[in-house]
Amino acid sequence: MQGTTLPAPAGGLTEERPPASRRLPAVVYVLALGTFLMGTTEFVVAGLLPEIASDLQVSVARAGLAITVFAAGMIIGAPLMSMLTLRLPARWTLVLALGVFAAGHVIAAVGDGFALVLAARFLTALATGAFWAVANVVATRAAGPAASSRAVGVVGSGAMLANVVGVPLGAFAGQLMGWRGPFWILAVLAVAAMALIARSVPHETSGGQTVSIRSELSALRSGRLWLVLAACATMSAGVLGTYTYIAPLLTGRAGIAAGLVPLVLVGFGAGALAGFLVGGRAGDVRPYATTITAAASAAVVLLALGLLSVFAVPTVVLVALLGLVGFLGTPVLIALGVRFAGKAPTLGSALTVSAFNLGTAAGSWIAGQALDSSFQAAGPAMVGAAMAALALVPTITIALIQGRRSGPAFG
């Protein structure tokens, strides 16, 4: 599967562009269903922490480790699982990942100890990282090089839709059925998705006999890939590091009632969903301009959020706008990671998943420290602006390198 090189047009991601009316293959939308489940499980725990803490007799702060452990599993799991499943056809890697995903949720649902729940969350995260990495490659191959960013955008939009629909429904189900209920539901849906994936993903995405770990690791020699990973990490650190502490900013600084915070977060999720879809389309036409615009816009919006967060209405608007611009460049960066990895596209995709999660973890820690600064609740947004601005360095460098190789730098 990983052993077949993706076609790399000389002009970047803009050649062989299909007509605007061309539809993406159905398998892309099936993969988006899978990322919807993955995105739901990643974030739904945040709304269930008090119930988990009470049932398992731990503090809410300790229950929050269920989120931290999941992030760690994603960072490690994406590249690790892509290597361990190197000789498996893509279709069966995806099915296996969903099977492990379902098993992890069953273990968590029946577990009677916090340590077991943490282990199940880590196992689930490993499967999530593997699924996402392979899904991006399958989607880009199915769509072709001229629509690769759009395909990645649709796949990623499943996770963004999870923030708008899946997480609120999961929290509601948790109130009705207890915190274990959403875990059972996700396990059942994952089993159903296994059958759908098995029928939808083409047979030809295997490549088992022509790959080796050595050839996969050769992708790490690509300087352009490392620039993409740097852009992924810095963008995620700025945007999601700030988002981690958005509630104190909304309630303590903007004066928004706590009961209205979920509605503001839905606005962020809707903006992120739009950003994924718009960025995917724009990235197939102007990939480098899209990533540069995303980084610059995120820095400006974060700075404005820090400065204007004493006003409720501008804050609500800026939070939704942050979701839009914060994820505008994400599908393009993933598509570039796949392309610049050469003969190891799945490893390239996996590393972008790890970079985004590593950036989120580091950005959240830095943003937490900023809460104690003179900016107080606005501190995360101010340092987030600086981190997003740092993403301009790798994105502009990539554009200049590509410009020297194939014409206009911002095409």
Protein Blocks (a to p, Z undefined) as FASTA:
>chain_A
ZZpccdddfkljmgoiacfklccdfklmmmmmmmmmmmmmmmmmmmmmmmmmmmnopafk
lmmmmmmmmmmmmmmmmmmmmmmmmmpcfklmmmmmmmmmmmmmmmmmmpcbfklmmmmm
mmmmmmmmmmmmmmmmmmmmmnopmlmmmmmmmmmmmmmmmmmmmmmmmmmmmmmnojkl
mmmmmmmmmmmmmmmmmmmmcfklnolmmgcfklmmmmmmpmklmmmmmmmmmmmmmmmm
mmmmmmmmmmmmnopafklmmmmmmmmmmmmmmmmmmmmmmmmmmmmlmmmmmmmmmmmm
mmmmmmmmmpmklmmmmmmmmmmmmmmmmmmmmmmmmmmnommmmlmmmmmmmmmmmmmm
mmmmmmmmmmmmmnlmmmmmmmmmmmmmmmmmmmmmmmmmmmmmnopfkZZ
